[in-house]
Amino acid sequence: MFTSVFTKKIFFYIDSNISIDFLLDENILGLDRYLDAYDVKYRKIGDPECPPKGSKDPIVAKFAKDNSLVVVTNDDNLSKQCELLDVDVVFMDLRDFAKKSKKLCRFTLIYS
């Protein structure tokens, strides 16, 4: 099901069938509260069924790959491990992620 929204000469089509799940690294504090406001699906390091806090980067990257998760971190080493395993990773400051997560999770852009 698609719903269209017109904003600043850009059409956004909201696709309720798109599902992207994120894995928040333990160095991303407070982002979960922001994501809750937008119904974004995520897991955090240290959650049940996730790697425990303090896990080595290769373990976190493998977990993300095995569970089709997009890793969110500002840890350069974890970002490199994810790239080695072909895991999608968002490496940026929290403001950039907040903007891009809304775009990834809610919208498919179609420019007019």
Backbone atoms as SQL, in Angstrom:
CREATE TABLE atoms (id INTEGER PRIMARY KEY, chain TEXT, resi INTEGER, resn TEXT, atom TEXT, x REAL, y REAL, z REAL);
INSERT INTO atoms VALUES
  (1, 'A', 1, 'MET', 'N', 0.846, -1.175, 0.000),
  (2, 'A', 1, 'MET', 'CA', 0.000, 0.000, 0.000),
  (3, 'A', 1, 'MET', 'C', 0.892, 1.239, 0.000),
  (4, 'A', 2, 'PHE', 'N', 0.600, 2.173, -0.882),
  (5, 'A', 2, 'PHE', 'CA', 1.391, 3.389, -0.988),
  (6, 'A', 2, 'PHE', 'C', 0.535, 4.594, -0.645),
  (7, 'A', 3, 'THR', 'N', 1.150, 5.550, 0.021),
  (8, 'A', 3, 'THR', 'CA', 0.529, 6.840, 0.300),
  (9, 'A', 3, 'THR', 'C', 1.493, 7.893, -0.198),
  (10, 'A', 4, 'SER', 'N', 0.994, 8.891, -0.889),
  (11, 'A', 4, 'SER', 'CA', 1.900, 9.918, -1.392),
  (12, 'A', 4, 'SER', 'C', 1.810, 11.178, -0.546),
  (13, 'A', 5, 'VAL', 'N', 2.947, 11.827, -0.410),
  (14, 'A', 5, 'VAL', 'CA', 3.052, 13.081, 0.328),
  (15, 'A', 5, 'VAL', 'C', 3.895, 14.014, -0.520),
  (16, 'A', 6, 'PHE', 'N', 3.458, 15.251, -0.684),
  (17, 'A', 6, 'PHE', 'CA', 4.222, 16.216, -1.458),
  (18, 'A', 6, 'PHE', 'C', 4.879, 17.204, -0.511),
  (19, 'A', 7, 'THR', 'N', 6.193, 17.306, -0.585),
  (20, 'A', 7, 'THR', 'CA', 6.941, 18.225, 0.256),
  (21, 'A', 7, 'THR', 'C', 8.106, 18.800, -0.530),
  (22, 'A', 8, 'LYS', 'N', 8.196, 20.110, -0.626),
  (23, 'A', 8, 'LYS', 'CA', 9.323, 20.801, -1.250),
  (24, 'A', 8, 'LYS', 'C', 9.699, 20.208, -2.617),
  (25, 'A', 9, 'LYS', 'N', 8.693, 20.017, -3.470),
  (26, 'A', 9, 'LYS', 'CA', 8.889, 19.530, -4.828),
  (27, 'A', 9, 'LYS', 'C', 9.452, 18.113, -4.894),
  (28, 'A', 10, 'ILE', 'N', 9.309, 17.371, -3.842),
  (29, 'A', 10, 'ILE', 'CA', 9.728, 15.972, -3.841),
  (30, 'A', 10, 'ILE', 'C', 8.522, 15.135, -3.431),
  (31, 'A', 11, 'PHE', 'N', 8.220, 14.139, -4.233),
  (32, 'A', 11, 'PHE', 'CA', 7.145, 13.227, -3.867),
  (33, 'A', 11, 'PHE', 'C', 7.733, 12.077, -3.068),
  (34, 'A', 12, 'PHE', 'N', 7.138, 11.778, -1.947),
  (35, 'A', 12, 'PHE', 'CA', 7.527, 10.648, -1.127),
  (36, 'A', 12, 'PHE', 'C', 6.400, 9.631, -1.195),
  (37, 'A', 13, 'TYR', 'N', 6.744, 8.414, -1.488),
  (38, 'A', 13, 'TYR', 'CA', 5.761, 7.345, -1.445),
  (39, 'A', 13, 'TYR', 'C', 6.089, 6.471, -0.251),
  (40, 'A', 14, 'ILE', 'N', 5.176, 6.410, 0.678),
  (41, 'A', 14, 'ILE', 'CA', 5.387, 5.644, 1.887),
  (42, 'A', 14, 'ILE', 'C', 4.965, 4.209, 1.603),
  (43, 'A', 15, 'ASP', 'N', 5.897, 3.304, 1.733),
  (44, 'A', 15, 'ASP', 'CA', 5.638, 1.895, 1.478),
  (45, 'A', 15, 'ASP', 'C', 5.632, 1.166, 2.811),
  (46, 'A', 16, 'SER', 'N', 4.477, 0.726, 3.237),
  (47, 'A', 16, 'SER', 'CA', 4.371, 0.058, 4.531),
  (48, 'A', 16, 'SER', 'C', 4.966, -1.340, 4.507),
  (49, 'A', 17, 'ASN', 'N', 5.343, -1.835, 3.330),
  (50, 'A', 17, 'ASN', 'CA', 5.927, -3.173, 3.225),
  (51, 'A', 17, 'ASN', 'C', 7.442, -3.179, 3.384),
  (52, 'A', 18, 'ILE', 'N', 8.082, -2.004, 3.368),
  (53, 'A', 18, 'ILE', 'CA', 9.531, -1.935, 3.519),
  (54, 'A', 18, 'ILE', 'C', 9.877, -2.179, 4.980),
  (55, 'A', 19, 'SER', 'N', 10.824, -3.063, 5.207),
  (56, 'A', 19, 'SER', 'CA', 11.225, -3.367, 6.581),
  (57, 'A', 19, 'SER', 'C', 12.744, -3.372, 6.662),
  (58, 'A', 20, 'ILE', 'N', 13.270, -2.429, 7.404),
  (59, 'A', 20, 'ILE', 'CA', 14.708, -2.364, 7.648),
  (60, 'A', 20, 'ILE', 'C', 14.889, -2.410, 9.146),
  (61, 'A', 21, 'ASP', 'N', 15.702, -3.340, 9.608),
  (62, 'A', 21, 'ASP', 'CA', 15.999, -3.455, 11.030),
  (63, 'A', 21, 'ASP', 'C', 17.435, -3.008, 11.266),
  (64, 'A', 22, 'PHE', 'N', 17.634, -2.239, 12.319),
  (65, 'A', 22, 'PHE', 'CA', 18.950, -1.721, 12.653),
  (66, 'A', 22, 'PHE', 'C', 19.501, -2.434, 13.882),
  (67, 'A', 23, 'LEU', 'N', 20.816, -2.512, 13.947),
  (68, 'A', 23, 'LEU', 'CA', 21.518, -2.967, 15.137),
  (69, 'A', 23, 'LEU', 'C', 22.326, -1.788, 15.648),
  (70, 'A', 24, 'LEU', 'N', 21.963, -1.294, 16.832),
  (71, 'A', 24, 'LEU', 'CA', 22.641, -0.134, 17.404),
  (72, 'A', 24, 'LEU', 'C', 23.845, -0.591, 18.209),
  (73, 'A', 25, 'ASP', 'N', 24.995, -0.078, 17.856),
  (74, 'A', 25, 'ASP', 'CA', 26.207, -0.367, 18.605),
  (75, 'A', 25, 'ASP', 'C', 26.087, 0.277, 19.981),
  (76, 'A', 26, 'GLU', 'N', 26.830, -0.257, 20.929),
  (77, 'A', 26, 'GLU', 'CA', 26.726, 0.253, 22.303),
  (78, 'A', 26, 'GLU', 'C', 27.239, 1.681, 22.448),
  (79, 'A', 27, 'ASN', 'N', 27.969, 2.204, 21.462),
  (80, 'A', 27, 'ASN', 'CA', 28.473, 3.576, 21.549),
  (81, 'A', 27, 'ASN', 'C', 27.460, 4.607, 21.058),
  (82, 'A', 28, 'ILE', 'N', 26.288, 4.153, 20.658),
  (83, 'A', 28, 'ILE', 'CA', 25.226, 5.047, 20.185),
  (84, 'A', 28, 'ILE', 'C', 24.209, 5.198, 21.314),
  (85, 'A', 29, 'LEU', 'N', 24.434, 6.159, 22.178),
  (86, 'A', 29, 'LEU', 'CA', 23.586, 6.339, 23.355),
  (87, 'A', 29, 'LEU', 'C', 22.390, 7.237, 23.052),
  (88, 'A', 30, 'GLY', 'N', 21.226, 6.825, 23.487),
  (89, 'A', 30, 'GLY', 'CA', 20.038, 7.655, 23.382),
  (90, 'A', 30, 'GLY', 'C', 19.320, 7.599, 22.053),
  (91, 'A', 31, 'LEU', 'N', 19.909, 6.996, 21.050),
  (92, 'A', 31, 'LEU', 'CA', 19.271, 6.952, 19.736),
  (93, 'A', 31, 'LEU', 'C', 17.999, 6.117, 19.768),
  (94, 'A', 32, 'ASP', 'N', 17.952, 5.124, 20.616),
  (95, 'A', 32, 'ASP', 'CA', 16.773, 4.272, 20.700),
  (96, 'A', 32, 'ASP', 'C', 15.516, 5.075, 21.054),
  (97, 'A', 33, 'ARG', 'N', 15.646, 6.063, 21.914),
  (98, 'A', 33, 'ARG', 'CA', 14.481, 6.895, 22.273),
  (99, 'A', 33, 'ARG', 'C', 13.972, 7.662, 21.056),
  (100, 'A', 34, 'TYR', 'N', 14.873, 8.139, 20.238),
  (101, 'A', 34, 'TYR', 'CA', 14.478, 8.848, 19.018),
  (102, 'A', 34, 'TYR', 'C', 13.769, 7.889, 18.059),
  (103, 'A', 35, 'LEU', 'N', 14.340, 6.703, 17.874),
  (104, 'A', 35, 'LEU', 'CA', 13.768, 5.746, 16.931),
  (105, 'A', 35, 'LEU', 'C', 12.398, 5.258, 17.379),
  (106, 'A', 36, 'ASP', 'N', 12.191, 5.156, 18.674),
  (107, 'A', 36, 'ASP', 'CA', 10.883, 4.739, 19.181),
  (108, 'A', 36, 'ASP', 'C', 9.775, 5.687, 18.728),
  (109, 'A', 37, 'ALA', 'N', 10.084, 6.951, 18.613),
  (110, 'A', 37, 'ALA', 'CA', 9.095, 7.939, 18.192),
  (111, 'A', 37, 'ALA', 'C', 8.653, 7.737, 16.751),
  (112, 'A', 38, 'TYR', 'N', 9.461, 7.051, 15.958),
  (113, 'A', 38, 'TYR', 'CA', 9.158, 6.837, 14.540),
  (114, 'A', 38, 'TYR', 'C', 8.854, 5.385, 14.215),
  (115, 'A', 39, 'ASP', 'N', 8.660, 4.545, 15.204),
  (116, 'A', 39, 'ASP', 'CA', 8.383, 3.124, 14.984),
  (117, 'A', 39, 'ASP', 'C', 9.422, 2.446, 14.102),
  (118, 'A', 40, 'VAL', 'N', 10.670, 2.807, 14.286),
  (119, 'A', 40, 'VAL', 'CA', 11.767, 2.176, 13.549),
  (120, 'A', 40, 'VAL', 'C', 12.163, 0.904, 14.292),
  (121, 'A', 41, 'LYS', 'N', 12.349, -0.175, 13.549),
  (122, 'A', 41, 'LYS', 'CA', 12.734, -1.448, 14.157),
  (123, 'A', 41, 'LYS', 'C', 14.237, -1.457, 14.407),
  (124, 'A', 42, 'TYR', 'N', 14.613, -1.825, 15.624),
  (125, 'A', 42, 'TYR', 'CA', 16.032, -1.885, 15.951),
  (126, 'A', 42, 'TYR', 'C', 16.264, -2.873, 17.083),
  (127, 'A', 43, 'ARG', 'N', 17.511, -3.293, 17.184),
  (128, 'A', 43, 'ARG', 'CA', 18.002, -4.072, 18.317),
  (129, 'A', 43, 'ARG', 'C', 19.248, -3.356, 18.809),
  (130, 'A', 44, 'LYS', 'N', 19.621, -3.624, 20.055),
  (131, 'A', 44, 'LYS', 'CA', 20.814, -2.987, 20.607),
  (132, 'A', 44, 'LYS', 'C', 21.767, -4.066, 21.110),
  (133, 'A', 45, 'ILE', 'N', 23.058, -3.770, 20.995),
  (134, 'A', 45, 'ILE', 'CA', 24.055, -4.635, 21.611),
  (135, 'A', 45, 'ILE', 'C', 23.717, -4.719, 23.101),
  (136, 'A', 46, 'GLY', 'N', 23.686, -5.936, 23.628),
  (137, 'A', 46, 'GLY', 'CA', 23.343, -6.128, 25.029),
  (138, 'A', 46, 'GLY', 'C', 21.897, -6.553, 25.241),
  (139, 'A', 47, 'ASP', 'N', 21.041, -6.405, 24.216),
  (140, 'A', 47, 'ASP', 'CA', 19.664, -6.885, 24.319),
  (141, 'A', 47, 'ASP', 'C', 19.660, -8.410, 24.327),
  (142, 'A', 48, 'PRO', 'N', 18.584, -9.014, 24.849),
  (143, 'A', 48, 'PRO', 'CA', 18.474, -10.472, 24.754),
  (144, 'A', 48, 'PRO', 'C', 18.568, -10.908, 23.284),
  (145, 'A', 49, 'GLU', 'N', 19.220, -11.998, 23.041),
  (146, 'A', 49, 'GLU', 'CA', 19.411, -12.572, 21.701),
  (147, 'A', 49, 'GLU', 'C', 20.326, -11.721, 20.815),
  (148, 'A', 50, 'CYS', 'N', 21.020, -10.756, 21.396),
  (149, 'A', 50, 'CYS', 'CA', 22.032, -9.967, 20.678),
  (150, 'A', 50, 'CYS', 'C', 23.373, -10.210, 21.363),
  (151, 'A', 51, 'PRO', 'N', 24.471, -9.880, 20.678),
  (152, 'A', 51, 'PRO', 'CA', 25.762, -10.001, 21.351),
  (153, 'A', 51, 'PRO', 'C', 25.798, -9.129, 22.611),
  (154, 'A', 52, 'PRO', 'N', 26.485, -9.603, 23.652),
  (155, 'A', 52, 'PRO', 'CA', 26.564, -8.810, 24.887),
  (156, 'A', 52, 'PRO', 'C', 27.429, -7.566, 24.703),
  (157, 'A', 53, 'LYS', 'N', 27.236, -6.598, 25.578),
  (158, 'A', 53, 'LYS', 'CA', 28.083, -5.403, 25.556),
  (159, 'A', 53, 'LYS', 'C', 29.534, -5.836, 25.718),
  (160, 'A', 54, 'GLY', 'N', 30.416, -5.173, 25.003),
  (161, 'A', 54, 'GLY', 'CA', 31.836, -5.503, 25.056),
  (162, 'A', 54, 'GLY', 'C', 32.250, -6.566, 24.052),
  (163, 'A', 55, 'SER', 'N', 31.309, -7.027, 23.219),
  (164, 'A', 55, 'SER', 'CA', 31.638, -8.042, 22.211),
  (165, 'A', 55, 'SER', 'C', 32.631, -7.493, 21.204),
  (166, 'A', 56, 'LYS', 'N', 33.463, -8.360, 20.685),
  (167, 'A', 56, 'LYS', 'CA', 34.436, -7.976, 19.665),
  (168, 'A', 56, 'LYS', 'C', 33.715, -7.635, 18.361),
  (169, 'A', 57, 'ASP', 'N', 34.304, -6.730, 17.610),
  (170, 'A', 57, 'ASP', 'CA', 33.693, -6.247, 16.370),
  (171, 'A', 57, 'ASP', 'C', 33.357, -7.360, 15.371),
  (172, 'A', 58, 'PRO', 'N', 34.225, -8.358, 15.154),
  (173, 'A', 58, 'PRO', 'CA', 33.868, -9.417, 14.208),
  (174, 'A', 58, 'PRO', 'C', 32.604, -10.193, 14.623),
  (175, 'A', 59, 'ILE', 'N', 32.384, -10.352, 15.919),
  (176, 'A', 59, 'ILE', 'CA', 31.183, -11.045, 16.403),
  (177, 'A', 59, 'ILE', 'C', 29.937, -10.216, 16.119),
  (178, 'A', 60, 'VAL', 'N', 30.035, -8.918, 16.348),
  (179, 'A', 60, 'VAL', 'CA', 28.906, -8.019, 16.093),
  (180, 'A', 60, 'VAL', 'C', 28.589, -7.991, 14.601),
  (181, 'A', 61, 'ALA', 'N', 29.602, -7.871, 13.773),
  (182, 'A', 61, 'ALA', 'CA', 29.389, -7.827, 12.320),
  (183, 'A', 61, 'ALA', 'C', 28.770, -9.130, 11.816),
  (184, 'A', 62, 'LYS', 'N', 29.237, -10.263, 12.301),
  (185, 'A', 62, 'LYS', 'CA', 28.684, -11.563, 11.888),
  (186, 'A', 62, 'LYS', 'C', 27.237, -11.696, 12.336),
  (187, 'A', 63, 'PHE', 'N', 26.930, -11.265, 13.551),
  (188, 'A', 63, 'PHE', 'CA', 25.551, -11.297, 14.035),
  (189, 'A', 63, 'PHE', 'C', 24.651, -10.463, 13.122),
  (190, 'A', 64, 'ALA', 'N', 25.108, -9.276, 12.755),
  (191, 'A', 64, 'ALA', 'CA', 24.329, -8.402, 11.874),
  (192, 'A', 64, 'ALA', 'C', 24.108, -9.078, 10.522),
  (193, 'A', 65, 'LYS', 'N', 25.132, -9.684, 9.987),
  (194, 'A', 65, 'LYS', 'CA', 25.009, -10.369, 8.694),
  (195, 'A', 65, 'LYS', 'C', 24.014, -11.516, 8.787),
  (196, 'A', 66, 'ASP', 'N', 24.142, -12.336, 9.819),
  (197, 'A', 66, 'ASP', 'CA', 23.266, -13.501, 9.984),
  (198, 'A', 66, 'ASP', 'C', 21.806, -13.117, 10.189),
  (199, 'A', 67, 'ASN', 'N', 21.563, -11.913, 10.685),
  (200, 'A', 67, 'ASN', 'CA', 20.202, -11.463, 10.979),
  (201, 'A', 67, 'ASN', 'C', 19.712, -10.350, 10.055),
  (202, 'A', 68, 'SER', 'N', 20.469, -10.088, 8.988),
  (203, 'A', 68, 'SER', 'CA', 20.100, -9.061, 7.992),
  (204, 'A', 68, 'SER', 'C', 19.813, -7.709, 8.635),
  (205, 'A', 69, 'LEU', 'N', 20.728, -7.270, 9.491),
  (206, 'A', 69, 'LEU', 'CA', 20.585, -5.999, 10.194),
  (207, 'A', 69, 'LEU', 'C', 21.529, -4.950, 9.614),
  (208, 'A', 70, 'VAL', 'N', 21.122, -3.707, 9.649),
  (209, 'A', 70, 'VAL', 'CA', 21.967, -2.584, 9.277),
  (210, 'A', 70, 'VAL', 'C', 22.598, -2.067, 10.564),
  (211, 'A', 71, 'VAL', 'N', 23.916, -2.055, 10.629),
  (212, 'A', 71, 'VAL', 'CA', 24.633, -1.642, 11.836),
  (213, 'A', 71, 'VAL', 'C', 24.736, -0.124, 11.891),
  (214, 'A', 72, 'VAL', 'N', 24.463, 0.431, 13.065),
  (215, 'A', 72, 'VAL', 'CA', 24.617, 1.869, 13.296),
  (216, 'A', 72, 'VAL', 'C', 25.719, 2.041, 14.333),
  (217, 'A', 73, 'THR', 'N', 26.774, 2.742, 13.949),
  (218, 'A', 73, 'THR', 'CA', 27.909, 2.912, 14.840),
  (219, 'A', 73, 'THR', 'C', 28.674, 4.172, 14.500),
  (220, 'A', 74, 'ASN', 'N', 29.495, 4.617, 15.439),
  (221, 'A', 74, 'ASN', 'CA', 30.488, 5.633, 15.114),
  (222, 'A', 74, 'ASN', 'C', 31.880, 5.083, 15.433),
  (223, 'A', 75, 'ASP', 'N', 31.974, 3.751, 15.424),
  (224, 'A', 75, 'ASP', 'CA', 33.224, 3.023, 15.660),
  (225, 'A', 75, 'ASP', 'C', 33.815, 2.629, 14.306),
  (226, 'A', 76, 'ASP', 'N', 34.939, 3.223, 13.972),
  (227, 'A', 76, 'ASP', 'CA', 35.566, 2.977, 12.676),
  (228, 'A', 76, 'ASP', 'C', 35.941, 1.505, 12.487),
  (229, 'A', 77, 'ASN', 'N', 36.403, 0.854, 13.537),
  (230, 'A', 77, 'ASN', 'CA', 36.797, -0.552, 13.417),
  (231, 'A', 77, 'ASN', 'C', 35.601, -1.454, 13.137),
  (232, 'A', 78, 'LEU', 'N', 34.484, -1.215, 13.802),
  (233, 'A', 78, 'LEU', 'CA', 33.285, -2.005, 13.528),
  (234, 'A', 78, 'LEU', 'C', 32.796, -1.746, 12.110),
  (235, 'A', 79, 'SER', 'N', 32.859, -0.517, 11.692),
  (236, 'A', 79, 'SER', 'CA', 32.461, -0.180, 10.329),
  (237, 'A', 79, 'SER', 'C', 33.285, -0.963, 9.309),
  (238, 'A', 80, 'LYS', 'N', 34.582, -1.070, 9.533),
  (239, 'A', 80, 'LYS', 'CA', 35.451, -1.826, 8.624),
  (240, 'A', 80, 'LYS', 'C', 35.125, -3.313, 8.643),
  (241, 'A', 81, 'GLN', 'N', 34.843, -3.866, 9.831),
  (242, 'A', 81, 'GLN', 'CA', 34.463, -5.283, 9.925),
  (243, 'A', 81, 'GLN', 'C', 33.174, -5.546, 9.145),
  (244, 'A', 82, 'CYS', 'N', 32.221, -4.637, 9.249),
  (245, 'A', 82, 'CYS', 'CA', 30.966, -4.781, 8.518),
  (246, 'A', 82, 'CYS', 'C', 31.203, -4.754, 7.019),
  (247, 'A', 83, 'GLU', 'N', 32.043, -3.863, 6.577),
  (248, 'A', 83, 'GLU', 'CA', 32.345, -3.778, 5.146),
  (249, 'A', 83, 'GLU', 'C', 33.001, -5.055, 4.649),
  (250, 'A', 84, 'LEU', 'N', 33.868, -5.662, 5.454),
  (251, 'A', 84, 'LEU', 'CA', 34.513, -6.922, 5.071),
  (252, 'A', 84, 'LEU', 'C', 33.500, -8.046, 4.883),
  (253, 'A', 85, 'LEU', 'N', 32.444, -8.035, 5.688),
  (254, 'A', 85, 'LEU', 'CA', 31.426, -9.082, 5.605),
  (255, 'A', 85, 'LEU', 'C', 30.237, -8.686, 4.728),
  (256, 'A', 86, 'ASP', 'N', 30.353, -7.554, 4.057),
  (257, 'A', 86, 'ASP', 'CA', 29.279, -7.037, 3.199),
  (258, 'A', 86, 'ASP', 'C', 27.993, -6.790, 3.987),
  (259, 'A', 87, 'VAL', 'N', 28.157, -6.213, 5.171),
  (260, 'A', 87, 'VAL', 'CA', 27.031, -5.828, 6.025),
  (261, 'A', 87, 'VAL', 'C', 26.805, -4.334, 5.850),
  (262, 'A', 88, 'ASP', 'N', 25.558, -3.947, 5.649),
  (263, 'A', 88, 'ASP', 'CA', 25.249, -2.524, 5.548),
  (264, 'A', 88, 'ASP', 'C', 25.546, -1.856, 6.880),
  (265, 'A', 89, 'VAL', 'N', 26.162, -0.687, 6.802),
  (266, 'A', 89, 'VAL', 'CA', 26.525, 0.031, 8.013),
  (267, 'A', 89, 'VAL', 'C', 26.242, 1.513, 7.833),
  (268, 'A', 90, 'VAL', 'N', 25.740, 2.128, 8.890),
  (269, 'A', 90, 'VAL', 'CA', 25.551, 3.573, 8.921),
  (270, 'A', 90, 'VAL', 'C', 26.597, 4.098, 9.885),
  (271, 'A', 91, 'PHE', 'N', 27.554, 4.829, 9.338),
  (272, 'A', 91, 'PHE', 'CA', 28.652, 5.383, 10.142),
  (273, 'A', 91, 'PHE', 'C', 28.553, 6.889, 10.070),
  (274, 'A', 92, 'MET', 'N', 28.049, 7.493, 11.132),
  (275, 'A', 92, 'MET', 'CA', 27.854, 8.943, 11.101),
  (276, 'A', 92, 'MET', 'C', 27.476, 9.450, 12.471),
  (277, 'A', 93, 'ASP', 'N', 27.380, 10.758, 12.557),
  (278, 'A', 93, 'ASP', 'CA', 26.920, 11.319, 13.821),
  (279, 'A', 93, 'ASP', 'C', 25.409, 11.129, 13.935),
  (280, 'A', 94, 'LEU', 'N', 24.879, 11.308, 15.102),
  (281, 'A', 94, 'LEU', 'CA', 23.482, 10.981, 15.367),
  (282, 'A', 94, 'LEU', 'C', 22.493, 11.850, 14.593),
  (283, 'A', 95, 'ARG', 'N', 22.825, 13.103, 14.360),
  (284, 'A', 95, 'ARG', 'CA', 21.905, 13.953, 13.589),
  (285, 'A', 95, 'ARG', 'C', 21.758, 13.435, 12.176),
  (286, 'A', 96, 'ASP', 'N', 22.879, 13.060, 11.542),
  (287, 'A', 96, 'ASP', 'CA', 22.804, 12.520, 10.189),
  (288, 'A', 96, 'ASP', 'C', 21.994, 11.231, 10.171),
  (289, 'A', 97, 'PHE', 'N', 22.216, 10.372, 11.159),
  (290, 'A', 97, 'PHE', 'CA', 21.481, 9.118, 11.183),
  (291, 'A', 97, 'PHE', 'C', 19.989, 9.359, 11.352),
  (292, 'A', 98, 'ALA', 'N', 19.623, 10.279, 12.221),
  (293, 'A', 98, 'ALA', 'CA', 18.209, 10.561, 12.444),
  (294, 'A', 98, 'ALA', 'C', 17.537, 10.967, 11.135),
  (295, 'A', 99, 'LYS', 'N', 18.176, 11.810, 10.371),
  (296, 'A', 99, 'LYS', 'CA', 17.615, 12.245, 9.090),
  (297, 'A', 99, 'LYS', 'C', 17.517, 11.076, 8.114),
  (298, 'A', 100, 'LYS', 'N', 18.588, 10.304, 8.011),
  (299, 'A', 100, 'LYS', 'CA', 18.620, 9.225, 7.027),
  (300, 'A', 100, 'LYS', 'C', 17.764, 8.035, 7.427),
  (301, 'A', 101, 'SER', 'N', 17.608, 7.772, 8.708),
  (302, 'A', 101, 'SER', 'CA', 16.783, 6.638, 9.125),
  (303, 'A', 101, 'SER', 'C', 15.324, 6.866, 8.741),
  (304, 'A', 102, 'LYS', 'N', 14.854, 8.096, 8.873),
  (305, 'A', 102, 'LYS', 'CA', 13.489, 8.402, 8.452),
  (306, 'A', 102, 'LYS', 'C', 13.337, 8.135, 6.962),
  (307, 'A', 103, 'LYS', 'N', 14.330, 8.538, 6.202),
  (308, 'A', 103, 'LYS', 'CA', 14.283, 8.350, 4.752),
  (309, 'A', 103, 'LYS', 'C', 14.325, 6.865, 4.401),
  (310, 'A', 104, 'LEU', 'N', 15.218, 6.097, 5.019),
  (311, 'A', 104, 'LEU', 'CA', 15.349, 4.678, 4.700),
  (312, 'A', 104, 'LEU', 'C', 14.134, 3.878, 5.117),
  (313, 'A', 105, 'CYS', 'N', 13.574, 4.184, 6.247),
  (314, 'A', 105, 'CYS', 'CA', 12.510, 3.360, 6.806),
  (315, 'A', 105, 'CYS', 'C', 11.125, 3.738, 6.332),
  (316, 'A', 106, 'ARG', 'N', 10.958, 4.928, 5.922),
  (317, 'A', 106, 'ARG', 'CA', 9.608, 5.395, 5.629),
  (318, 'A', 106, 'ARG', 'C', 9.362, 5.743, 4.173),
  (319, 'A', 107, 'PHE', 'N', 10.420, 6.074, 3.434),
  (320, 'A', 107, 'PHE', 'CA', 10.166, 6.688, 2.143),
  (321, 'A', 107, 'PHE', 'C', 10.971, 6.051, 1.007),
  (322, 'A', 108, 'THR', 'N', 10.357, 6.003, -0.131),
  (323, 'A', 108, 'THR', 'CA', 11.060, 5.769, -1.369),
  (324, 'A', 108, 'THR', 'C', 10.949, 7.081, -2.128),
  (325, 'A', 109, 'LEU', 'N', 12.083, 7.679, -2.430),
  (326, 'A', 109, 'LEU', 'CA', 12.065, 9.002, -3.063),
  (327, 'A', 109, 'LEU', 'C', 11.769, 8.914, -4.554),
  (328, 'A', 110, 'ILE', 'N', 10.909, 9.742, -4.987),
  (329, 'A', 110, 'ILE', 'CA', 10.679, 9.914, -6.416),
  (330, 'A', 110, 'ILE', 'C', 10.680, 11.419, -6.658),
  (331, 'A', 111, 'TYR', 'N', 11.680, 11.893, -7.367),
  (332, 'A', 111, 'TYR', 'CA', 11.799, 13.318, -7.627),
  (333, 'A', 111, 'TYR', 'C', 10.884, 13.736, -8.767),
  (334, 'A', 112, 'SER', 'N', 10.267, 14.888, -8.626),
  (335, 'A', 112, 'SER', 'CA', 9.400, 15.389, -9.681),
  (336, 'A', 112, 'SER', 'C', 10.195, 16.220, -10.658);
